[in-house]
Amino acid sequence: MFPTKLHQDAAEIVGHYFKNVPETDTVLVVNSCARGQAVAESDLDFAILVSPETTAAQINIIHTDWQIFSGSQPAILKYKQSNPYAHLHLDVIDGNYIPAILEPGEPGDSFEIEIGNQICYSAPMNNAGSYFQKLQHKWLPYYDEALRSVRLAAIRNACKYDLEHIPILIKRNLYFHAFDTLGKAFREYLQALFITHRIYPIAYNKWIKEQMVNWLGMPAQYQKLLPILSVGNIESDETNKKAETYH
């Protein structure tokens, strides 16, 4: 699971510490380490799932206490000093996943990504707690069809809105805004793909090839998408033509 002894030593500190925090249900390794894809430069990412009765105030205290404790731990400091990209990210989570109302033109949400990384693809450090097992039963293999239908329609509408907005931005010479909107539409397209196939993603801005080719089984579609965010001259109509091509 962990690519180096530095990762392993720091992770053991995390596991031992939170095992003794009464509110802890499960210590979850998430992201690359959880999936066995971490390298020496990879971050250490954890989600500490607390029991459902834990209050927001208690979560804040747990997080603050951890920050104080971890700042004096030699194994963690040694890991962080091993290279400029060695970070230890730790979130205390309550397992309450609430989908946002997806409005056209507004930022998307990370509903599927959070469930994917924290419930579907995470790795408990020790035994899985009862609350974590309940969440697995609730959200896996995928959430209910009624919610899926609503979210799929909303994200498709949001993607269509953004693609149709790009020509207006180009006419106003808002080239960087148009390019950013194209990127947003690209992420919305990926989100819609995952919802369509009832597969939780890990991200919409990385591991794209692995997810599209290996998880979704869409190698040909992946090849078609490669040029979408490649623009030779941003102060041109090129972004608009990209949007028209992938509308």
C-alpha positions in Angstrom: 0.0 0.0 0.0 2.8 2.5 0.9 5.6 3.1 -1.5 8.4 3.9 1.0 9.2 3.2 4.6 8.8 7.0 5.3 5.2 6.7 4.1 4.7 3.6 6.2 6.2 5.1 9.4 4.1 8.3 9.1 1.0 6.2 8.3 1.4 4.1 11.4 1.5 7.3 13.5 -1.8 8.3 12.0 -3.4 4.9 12.6 -2.2 4.6 16.2 -3.2 8.1 17.1 -6.8 7.9 15.8 -7.3 4.4 17.1 -7.3 6.1 20.5 -9.7 8.9 19.6 -13.1 7.8 20.9 -15.1 9.3 18.0 -13.1 7.3 15.3 -15.0 4.7 13.4 -12.5 3.9 10.7 -9.1 5.3 9.6 -9.2 5.3 5.8 -6.2 5.5 3.5 -7.4 7.3 0.3 -6.2 8.2 -3.2 -3.0 6.7 -4.7 -1.8 4.8 -1.6 -5.2 3.2 -1.2 -5.2 2.0 -4.8 -1.6 0.7 -4.7 -0.4 3.3 -7.3 1.7 5.6 -5.0 5.3 6.4 -5.7 8.0 7.9 -3.6 6.8 11.5 -4.4 3.2 10.7 -3.6 1.2 12.4 -0.9 -0.2 10.5 2.1 -3.9 11.0 2.2 -6.3 10.0 4.9 -10.0 10.3 5.7 -10.8 9.8 9.4 -14.4 8.6 9.5 -16.0 9.5 12.8 -19.2 8.1 14.3 -22.4 9.6 13.0 -23.3 11.3 16.3 -20.1 13.3 16.2 -20.9 17.1 16.1 -19.2 19.7 13.9 -17.6 21.2 17.0 -16.1 17.9 18.0 -14.8 17.4 14.5 -13.1 20.8 14.7 -11.5 19.8 18.0 -10.3 16.5 16.6 -8.7 18.2 13.6 -7.0 20.9 15.8 -5.7 18.3 18.3 -4.3 16.3 15.4 -2.5 19.3 13.9 -0.9 20.0 17.3 0.1 16.4 17.8 1.4 15.7 14.3 3.6 18.9 14.3 6.0 17.3 16.9 6.2 13.7 15.5 9.6 12.8 14.1 8.3 10.2 11.6 5.8 12.6 10.1 8.4 15.5 10.0 10.9 13.2 8.4 8.4 12.2 5.7 7.4 15.8 5.0 11.1 16.8 4.7 11.9 13.9 2.3 11.0 15.9 -0.8 9.2 19.2 -1.7 6.1 17.3 -2.7 5.6 15.1 0.3 2.4 16.2 2.0 0.2 14.6 4.5 -3.5 15.4 3.9 -6.0 14.4 6.5 -9.7 15.1 6.6 -12.0 14.2 9.4 -15.3 13.2 7.8 -18.8 12.4 9.0 -19.9 10.3 6.1 -22.8 12.6 5.3 -22.8 12.9 1.5 -25.3 15.5 0.2 -25.6 16.1 -3.5 -25.7 19.8 -4.5 -28.3 21.3 -6.8 -26.5 21.5 -10.1 -27.3 24.8 -11.8 -26.1 25.7 -15.3 -23.2 28.2 -15.2 -22.4 27.4 -11.5 -19.5 25.3 -10.2 -20.1 21.6 -10.1 -19.9 19.4 -7.0 -17.7 16.6 -5.9 -20.5 14.3 -4.7 -19.5 11.2 -6.7 -15.7 11.9 -6.2 -16.1 12.0 -2.4 -18.0 8.7 -2.3 -15.6 7.2 -4.8 -12.4 8.1 -2.9 -13.7 7.7 0.6 -16.1 4.8 0.4 -15.5 2.9 -2.8 -11.8 3.0 -3.3 -10.5 3.7 0.2 -8.5 1.2 2.3 -9.2 0.9 6.0 -5.9 0.8 7.9 -7.2 -1.6 10.5 -10.6 -3.2 10.8 -13.5 -1.5 9.0 -15.9 0.1 11.6 -19.6 -0.6 11.7 -20.5 2.9 10.4 -18.1 2.5 7.4 -19.7 -0.8 6.6 -23.2 0.8 6.7 -22.0 3.5 4.3 -20.7 0.9 2.0 -24.0 -0.9 2.0 -25.8 2.4 1.4 -23.7 3.8 -1.5 -22.3 0.7 -3.2 -22.3 -0.4 -5.9 -24.0 2.9 -6.8 -26.6 5.3 -5.5 -30.3 5.0 -6.2 -31.8 5.3 -9.7 -34.0 8.3 -8.9 -31.1 10.4 -7.8 -28.9 9.2 -10.7 -31.6 10.3 -13.2 -31.9 13.8 -11.7 -28.1 14.3 -11.5 -27.4 13.0 -15.0 -30.0 15.3 -16.6 -28.6 18.3 -14.6 -25.0 17.7 -15.5 -25.8 17.2 -19.2 -27.7 20.5 -19.1 -24.8 22.2 -17.4 -22.3 20.9 -20.0 -24.6 22.0 -22.9 -25.0 25.5 -21.3 -21.2 25.9 -20.9 -20.5 24.8 -24.5 -23.1 27.2 -25.9 -21.7 30.0 -23.7 -18.2 29.9 -25.3 -19.1 31.7 -28.6 -20.5 34.6 -26.6 -17.3 34.8 -24.5 -15.2 34.7 -27.7 -17.2 37.6 -29.2 -16.4 39.6 -26.1 -12.7 38.8 -26.4 -12.9 36.9 -23.1 -10.5 34.3 -24.5 -9.2 33.0 -21.2 -12.7 32.8 -19.7 -13.8 30.9 -22.8 -10.9 28.4 -22.4 -11.7 28.0 -18.7 -15.3 27.3 -19.6 -14.2 24.7 -22.1 -12.3 23.0 -19.4 -15.3 23.1 -17.1 -17.5 21.5 -19.8 -14.9 18.8 -20.3 -15.1 17.9 -16.6 -18.9 18.0 -16.7 -18.7 15.6 -19.7 -16.6 13.2 -17.7 -18.9 13.5 -14.8 -21.9 12.6 -17.0 -20.0 9.6 -18.4 -19.4 8.2 -15.0 -23.0 8.8 -13.9 -24.2 7.1 -17.1 -22.1 4.0 -16.4 -22.8 3.9 -12.7 -19.1 4.0 -11.8 -17.6 6.3 -9.1 -14.7 8.5 -10.3 -11.6 9.4 -8.5 -11.1 12.8 -10.2 -12.0 14.8 -13.3 -8.6 16.4 -13.7 -6.1 13.5 -13.3 -5.9 9.7 -14.0 -8.2 10.4 -17.0 -6.6 7.7 -19.2 -6.8 5.0 -16.5 -10.4 5.9 -15.7 -11.7 6.1 -19.3 -9.7 3.2 -20.8 -9.6 0.7 -17.9 -12.7 1.6 -15.8 -15.2 2.8 -18.4 -13.8 0.7 -21.3 -13.7 3.6 -23.7 -10.2 3.7 -25.3 -11.5 5.1 -28.6 -13.4 7.9 -26.9 -10.4 8.7 -24.9 -8.3 9.2 -28.0 -11.0 11.5 -29.4 -10.9 13.7 -26.3 -7.1 14.1 -26.2 -7.1 17.3 -28.4 -10.0 19.0 -26.7 -8.0 21.2 -24.4 -5.1 21.8 -26.8 -5.3 25.4 -28.2 -2.5 26.8 -30.3 -3.7 30.5 -30.2 -5.9 31.3 -27.3 -6.7 34.8 -28.8 -8.6 33.2 -31.7 -11.8 31.4 -32.6 -10.0 28.1 -31.9 -11.7 27.5 -28.5 -15.1 28.1 -30.1 -14.3 25.5 -32.8 -13.3 23.0 -30.1 -16.6 23.6 -28.3 -18.5 23.1 -31.6 -16.7 19.9 -32.3 -17.5 18.3 -29.0 -21.0 19.7 -28.5 
